Structures are given as structure tokens and as C-alpha cells.
Amino acid sequence: MIMNTIFDFKRAGLLIQRHFIERFQSELMFWGIATICMMFLRNNIGGIFGFAIITCVVRTGQFFREIHSPTNQINYFMIPATQIEKFVVSLLYTIVYFWTMMLVVYIIGNISGTFVNNLLANIGLVSDILGIHYSSLDWIMFDSIRNGNDNTFFLVFLAILIIQSIFLLGSIYFKRNQILKTCFVLIILTVFLVIIGAVEAKYFLADTIAKHSEMYELEYGVAYKQGWGAVTKIVSRIFFYLLAPYLLLTSYIRLTEKEV
């Protein structure tokens, strides 16, 4: 029988089991704290998404921390699993598992928080001192998703996926302080792109755009503006859609290089 050296679901399952066995206590503690946080943030949509994004960045940025440890990296690379299996498991753990658990934690925290709030509100002295009032069970996160359009939800999901892809690459690339170094690189790149864009627009494109705009506006009117805007929108969307797959592919290649 020929051994599957690309991807095997059994090996991937054992690798997932290994992650949960080694991190059981820390996972239990983390999701317990997350549930308590959701009890307080249950009616604050900005706080809910802010907490979720920050924690997903931290967890993703630390996922491959052991491959940089002299004592742990040999054990990690000696695990009987292919690099594709290890990388797919990292995506399942940091994306699918994390956001599923975050949804479960939100539901539990919302119900528990509302129950505790109303329990304290029925105690006259406590409610007067703490200013607690009776509140109904609201599902603000589901309401915000339902009231928004599908395109907005997809773009938010894609933006979060890009953020996670960036920090996953940072967790593989940097040996120490992966999160801080990744944030620093992001800031530097953002400032650099803003400067380049501003200089290019001011010194190289301003006159050209003005002349061409004048000429085409006289001939074609509003059609030129609409056509130029459509092209720019398509290019930016292609870049936005391909960024996450590119970052994930780069992360996989970098992980393979680490093993070699």
C-alpha cells in the first residue's frame, strides 16, 4: 500500500488532537475569560468585534511560536505529518475553530450576562448603588449582521482573514515578539505607501490627470470619470481578494523553509 505523503485526514486529526491535549488548560482558561468579557460586552457591538479581532490577532501571532524555540522546534518538525497537514491544521485552529468558539462564547455570555444583570436589578439596594436596570435579551451581533447587506459582511470577513493571514506569516517569520514586530512592519509599510502615493499624486500624476480629465470631460463628459473609477475599483478589488491567498501561500512556503 502506497503511503499518502500529501494530505491524510487521519494524521491531520491526530495533529488537531495533539494541539488540544497540549493546550487544554490554557484553552479552558482563555474561553472562560472570554465568556466573562462577553457578559459585559454583550450590548456593545464595537466592543464585541474589537475584543474578537484583538484576541484573534494575539492567538494567530503566537500559533507557530514553538518552531522558534531550540527545545521545541525539533519535536514539532519531527511530528509524523506533512507540512500541508500542519498548515491546514493551523488554519482550522486559528480561523474555523476560533470564530466558531467566539460565536458560542458570545451566545453563552449574552444569556449569562442578561440573567445576572436582571437578577441584580431585582435587588433594590444593589440596583440603586450600581445603577443596574432590567434589560431584555438582545442579540446585537446577529442584528448587525442581518441588517447589513451580504457584500458588507463578505468584505468584513475578508478583511479579518487578511489580518489573520498577516499575523500568521509574522508568527512564522519572526523568532521573537512576533506580534509587536508584525505590527511595526505594518505601520512602516502603511506610512511608506501613503508617502509614495502622496508624492506620486502630487509630482507625477497631478498635471497628467488634470489635462486628461479636461480633455475627456469635453469629449465624453461624465463617462470618462465613471470609466476611470470603475477600472480603479476593479484593480483594488482584485488586489484585496488575492492578498489573503498570497499571504497564506507565503506563510506555507516560509514554514517549509523553516523545516529545511
N, C-alpha and C positions, 0 to 999 in steps of 0.2 A: 504493500500500500504506500502510495506516494504521500509524503507529509506536505500539508499546506503551509507554505512559507510566506504567504502574503497576509491573509487575514483569516482567523479562526474564531468563531463566536465563543467556543468553549474557553480558549485561552483568554479572550477579552473578558469573559465573565469572571474567570478566576482573578484577573488583574483588578477588576472592579471590587471583587470581594476582598482582595488584599488591601485596597485603599480604605475601605470601610472598617476593616478589622484594626488597622493601624491607627485610624483617626476617630474611632468610635467615641471616646470620651470628649475629645475636642469638638466633634460634630454635635454631640448631645448638648454640650455647654453653649456652643455658638447658637444653635437653633432655639435653645431655651431663652437666651438673652434677646434674640431676635423677636421671639414671641412677646416678651415683656415690652420691647420697644414698640411693637405694633399695637399693643394695648393703649399706648399713649398717642401714637401717630395715626390711629385708625380713621380719624376725620380730617386729616391733613394730607391731601394728595401730593403736594410738593415734598412734604416730609417723608412720605412712603417711598416715592420714587428716588428721592435723594439718598435715603438710607439704603435702598436696594442697590443703587448704582455704586455707591461708595464701597459697600461690602463686597459686591461682585468684583470690583477692581482690586481690592485687597486680596481676596481669595485667589483670583486668577493670577495676580502678580506673584503669589507665593507658591503656586502649584508645583513648579519644577525646581523648587529651592534645593531639593536633595541632590540633584545632579551636579551641583556646585560644591558639595561637601566631600572632602577627601575620603571620609569614612563611609559615606552612603552612596556615592556615585557608582562605585564598582558593583555594589549589591543591586542597584537599580538597573544598570545596563546588563547585568547577568540574569535578569528575570527572563524566563523562557517565553518571551513574547516578541513579536516583530515590532519595528518602530511604528508601523501604521497602526497596529493594535494599541500601542501605548499612546499614540497621538489621538486616536479616535476616543479612547477612554478619557483622555484629558478634556476633550470637547464635551463628552457626555457629562462629565463631572462638573465642569465649570459653567456650562450653559444649560443643558437639559435638566440635570439634577438640581442645580442651584435655583433656577427660576420656577421649577415645579414646587420645590420646598418653600420658596419665598411666597408662592401663592397659598400653600397650605398654612404657613405661619400667619399670613395676613388674615385668613378666614378664622383661625383659632384665636388670634389676638383681637380681632374685631368683636367676636362673640364674647370672649372673656372680659375684654375691656368695657364693653357696654354693660355686661352683667354686674361687674364690680362697681362701675360708675353709678348705676341705678340702685345698687344695694346701699352704697354710701349716701346717695341722695335721699333715701328714705329715713336716714338717721338725722334728725333735725339739727342737733348740735354740730355734727361733723359737716353737714352740707352748708351750714351757715359760716363756719370757720373757713372751710376750704373753698367755698363758693361753687359747690358741685350741684348741678341741676340734672333732672331726669332727661335722658336722651333716647331716641329710638335707634334701632339697629339699622344703620345706613351702610350701604356698600358703595362707598365713594369711588373706589378704584374701578369697579365694574361699570359704574355710571359714566365715568370719564371715558372709558373705552367704548361703551355703547353709544354715547353722544357724539363721539368723534367719527370721522369718516375712515374708511378702510385704508386709504392711501396714507393718512397721517399716522395711523397705528403701524403700518408697514415701515415707514420711514424712521419712526422712533425705534422700532425693533432693530432695524438695520444699523442705526447709529449706535445702539447699545452693543450690537455684535461687533462693530468696528472697534469700539473702545475695548471690549474684551480681547479682541484679536491683537490689538496693540500691546496690551499688558501681558498677554500670553507670550508674545515674542520677547518682551522685555524680561520675563521670568526665565526664559531660556538663554537670552543673550548676555545678561549682566550676572556677574558672580555674586555681588553683594548689593544690598539696598536696592533691590530690583524696582520697587515701586517708586522710590524717590528719583532714581536715575531715569526711569521711563518718563515720569512727569517732567523732569528737567529737559530731556530731549524734546518732548512735545512742545514745551514752552519755547525753546530755542528755534525749532522748526517753524512754529507759528509766527514768531517775530520775524524770522528770516523771510518767509513767504509774504508777509504783509509788507515788509520793506521792499522786496523785489517787485511786488505788484504795484506799489505806490510809485516807485522810481520808473518802472516801465510805462505806467499810465501817464505820468507827468512829462517825461522827456522823450519817449519814443512813439507813443500811440495817440497822444492828445491831439496833435495837429492833423495826423492822418485820419483819425476817426472824425474830427470836425469837418475836414474837407470832403471826405467820402459821404458823411451824413448829409451835408448840404447838397451835394450833387445828386445823391439818390433820392433825397426828400423832394427835390424839384421834379425828378422824373417819375418816381414811383410813390411818393407820398409816404403814408404810414406803413406800406407793405414792407419796405426795407427794414424799418425798426422791428417789425414783428418777425421777419425772417431771421435777422441777426439775433434777436432774443431767443428764438426757437433753437437755433444752432448752439448757442451758448448753453441753453438749458439741457439739450441732449448730451453735449460733451460732459457737463458737470454731473449729470445723472449716471452716465457710463462709468466715470471715474468713481463716483460714490458707490455704485453697485459692485464694482470689481475690486475695491480696496480691501474689503474683508477677506475674500478668497485669496488675494495676493499675499496678505499678511499671514494667513493661515498656512499657505504653501511655503512661505519663507520660514515660518516657525518650524515646520516639519523638516525642511532641509537643514536648518540650524541644529535641530535635535539630532538628526542623523550624523551631522559633522561632529557633534559632541561625543557620540558613541565611538566614532572612528578615531 
